[in-house]
Structures are given as C-alpha cells and as structure tokens.
C-alpha cells in the first residue's frame, strides 16, 4: 500500500497547481472537442430511453466526468465520485460545493450499488500495480451491459515508451517511483481478461493533446488561442482512427461494455491487431 500513500502525498502536493493550470480556455475547448468525438458512438444507444443514469467516477480528480456526461447527454445524472487525495477533493468542492465527491481509496472501495456508467479519466497509470484489480472492480460494480469509459495515457511504439519514461523521471508533475504508462496492447488485454467488450476506441493523443491537454507538464507548449486549438484538433482527426494515429498517439480513449448475461452477441470481443514485437 506504500505506493498508494506515495501517490496520495504526491497529489496533495501538486493539487493547487494542477487545479490552476488545467482550467484554461484552451484546455476547456480541447476537452470539449475530444469528448464529443469519443461520444459520437457507444453511449447514446445505452442511455436512450433512460430518464436517469447512475454514474461512478473513481479517482475522480475535480469531478470532470459529471460535467462531461451532463453536457453531452440530455439525461439526469446521479453522480458519485471519490479520490484518495484530500486536496484534490477540496478543489472539486471549490468548483461545485454540492458535488457528491469524497475521500476514498480505490483499492478498498466497496458498494452495494450497481452503476450504469463508470468513468475513469487518467487514473490507471498513477497506480499501475493495481490497474487490473481496479478494472475488475469497475466491471463488478457495473450493471449487466453497463458502460465503462476509460481515458488513459498510452504508448504504442518503443521510441515513445522510452521518451515517456524519461519525462516521468525528469518532470516533477510525475512520480516515477509509482507511475507507469501502459502500452495499448497491455491495456486492451486487461479489458478482454475482465470480460469487457470494446465498443469504441480512438487515438487522440496527437499534436493538440501534446500542446494543450497537460499544460502543467509542458507549460512552454501552452501557446496560441482557442481558434488554433480547433484547427490543430481537426488536423489530428485525420489520424486518430487509423494505423498512423494508433502508433503515434500518447493517449487512448475507450468506451467499453460489460458482458450482458447469457448474450451470445457479447462473446465477440475486440482483439488488438497482432504485432511482431510486444513492448
């Protein structure tokens, strides 16, 4: 558990800077564009006809999952989120004093509820030793046929793997003792092992993502205006669904569905393309 405690201390120390830098107009616009692109398919059919959906956001940060779902879908969201960092939760409450978030360790979290949607934004790489355990828990907490949304930094080539490792060591925003990026193949394998079907997967970690998604990581790149963000994003769209984007992306956005009981249609799981070399 010492790695979890180390991550909690790390986020308590950087929470205010994290809060300040990630709420700029360029970041908000890029997030809107990315999430609209992700949710073009995979969730609307599940939500259709429901007046209310229950949503859980583990490792919730500032509760972004609540705002994403409320803004994109015309449905009442019964939201619950938690994070291990007390300072992060304070920031979330500062944004919205009424938001249902609280301090909780994701490993020890238990609930009698079953949720329609579980959304996890950039959480697994912070505690990679527990990633499979967390995915398994999320699957258990979902209703049959429920939706799991995971947004995760990834790599899909050896050069990017080494660059990311170097950045994690040199940049104080990261804690290289506990954090590790996943290869896309590794992440998809965990999904499959835990009876999840990949409904939609895109590779948007391209130029716009590098320039504006994490301004606390690369502050020198956080230039330009909202109009430039939109132009670069639309350039990225030409690649975020194809082999080039898959190889070059430093993040993967995935919508998954929990296996429906006794449904033969759910047996055809997504299988990543076989590669000659596994990194």
N, C-alpha and C positions, 0 to 999 in steps of 0.2 A: 504493500500500500504506500510505500515511501514515495513512489513516482507520482501517485495521485496527489499526495500532500505537496510535493515539489511543484506540480503544475498549479495547484491552488495558490501557493505563495507567489508563484511567477505572475499569475493573472491579477492577484491582488496588487502587485507592484506596478503593473502596466495598465491597469484598468482605466485610469483617468485619461492617459494619453491615447489609448485605444478608442475611448469614447469620443475624444475631441477630434481625432483625425478622420474617423470613418463616417462622419455625418455631413461631409461637404456636399455641395450641389452636384459636382461631377460624380461623386460616389453614389448618390441617390439616383441619379439618372441612369448610370450604368447598371445598378441593381435592378431598376425597373425594366430595362431592356432585356437583361439576362433572364429574369424570372418570367416575363411574358413569353420569351422564346421557349423556355423549358416547358411552360404550362400550355403550350399550344395543343398538346395532346396528353392523354394518360390520366388526367384527374377529372376533367369536366364530366365525362360519362359516369364516373363513380358518384360524383356529387349530385348529378341531375336528379331532381325529384325530392331531394332531402331539404328540409327546412332548417335543420341544424346539424352541424358536424362537430364531433369531439376531436380535439387536437392536442397532442402532447409534443412538447419540444424539449428533449433532454439537452443538457449543455447549452442552454438557450441564449447565452450572451445577453443582448439587450432586448430579447423577445421579438426578433425580426420576423420569425415565422408567422406570428399572429398577423402582422401588418401585411405580409405578402399574400396570405390566403384571403384576408378580408378585402383587400384591394382588387384582387383578380376574380373573385367569385362572389356572386350575389347570394350569400348564404350566411346564416348566423354561425359564428364560430365560438364554441365553448372551449376556451383555451386554458392550458395548464403548462407551465414551463419551470424548469429548475436549472441551477448552475451551482458548481461547487465553490465558486468564488463569491465571497460576501460583497466585495467591492463591485463586481460586475452586476450583481443583483441590485445594489444601491443605485447604480447608473440606470438600470432598466426602470426602477421605480421613479427615478428622476424624470425620465421621459414620459411615463404614464403611471401615476400613483395608484391607479385602480387595477393595473395588470396583475393577473394571477401568476406570480413567479415567486420562488422561494429558494433557499439554500438547501442543496441536497447532492449527495454523492451518487453519480450514475450507476456505480457498481452495486451499491446496496439498495438502490431504489426498488420499492415494491408497490404494487397497486392491485386492487380488486377490479379496477375498471378495465374495459377494453375500448380502444380508441379507433376512430375512423381513419385518422391520418396521424402519422408520426413524422416530424420533420427534424432533420439534423443538419445544421449548417457548419461545416468546417470543424467538426468535433473529433473525429476518429484519430487524426494524425497527432493530436495532442497527447493521447494515451494509447499508442498503437499496440501495446502488450495486451490490452483488454478489448481490442476492436471486435474480434469475433464474438466475444461474450456480450458486448453491447448490441451488436446486430441481432444475435439470438434473442436477447431480452426484448428488443423492439418488436421482433416477429411475434413473440409470445403475447405482448401487450396489444397487438392489433386484433381487430375483429377479423373474422374469416373474410378474405377478399379485400381487406383494408390496404391502404396505400402508405408506403414508406418513401419519403423523399430524402435523398442524401446528396449534399453538395460537399465535395471533398477535393482538396489539392492532391494531384497525382503526377506521375510521370509515365512516359511510355517509350523511353529510349535511354540508353546507357549514359549518354552525354548529359542529359537533363538530370538524371539521377545524381551524378557527381556534382553538377552545379548546385542543385538543391541542398545537398549535404554540406557543401562549402558555405552557402548562405546561412544555413541553420547554425553553423559554428560561429560565423563572423557577426551575425546580426543579433543585437540584444533583444529584439522582439521575440525571438525564438529561444527555446531551451533545448540545446542539442542532446542533453543527457536523457531527456524523456520523449522528445518529439521525433517523429519519422514519417516521411511521406510514403504512400503506398504506390506500387506500380498499378496500372489499370488492371492488368491480369490478376494480380493478387486481390484487389478489391472485388472484382467480378466473381472470383472463385468463392469468396466468403458469402456473397449473396446467394449463389447457387447452393452451397452447402447448407444454407439455412432456409431452404425452400421458398426462395423469393424469385419471382419472375420479373425480368427487366422489361418494362413496358416502353420506356423511352430513355435514351441516353444521348447526351450531346457533349461536345468537347470545346467549351468556350474559353478555355484558359489561354487565349492568344494575345494579340497586341493590346487591345483595350483593357483586358484583365491585368496584364503586366503593368500598364501605365497608371491605372486608376483604382483598381479594386482594393489594393492594400497600400494606401499612401503612407502608413506608418512604417512599412517595410522598405519602400523605395521613395522617400519624400522628394528626391531630385527629379523623379519622373512625373510628379503630380502637377503637370502644366496644362495650359490651354483652357478652353471653356466647354460648356455643355454641348455646343454645336460640334466641336471637334470630337467629343466623346461619341456622339451619334454617328458621325461619318466613319470613324475608325471601327465602331461596332458593326456597322453594315458591311464594311470590308471583311471583317472577321467572319460574318455569316456565310460567306462563300466557302469557308473551310471547316466550320465547326461540326459538320455532319459527315465529312469524308475522311479518307485514309490520311491525308496530309494533316488535317486538324487533329485527328486522333494521335498521331505520332508527335506533334509539336505542342499540344495543349498541356498546360501545367495545372489543369483542374478538370474535373468531370462532374457533370450534373446528371443525376439519375432519378427516375421515378420507377418504383418497384411495386409489385402487388403480392400480397400474401396469398399463398396457395389456398384456393377455395376447397373446402371439404368435399370429397367424392366427385371432383370435377376433372374429367379426362382432359379438358382443354388446358388445364393448368400444368400438365405434365411436360409440355414442350418448352423447357427452359431455354433462355438465351445462353448461348455458348460463345465465349470470346473467340475471335479468329486465332487459329493455331499459329504460333510464330516459331521460327527456327531457333531462337535463343530466348531464354527467360532470364530477365534481370531481377 
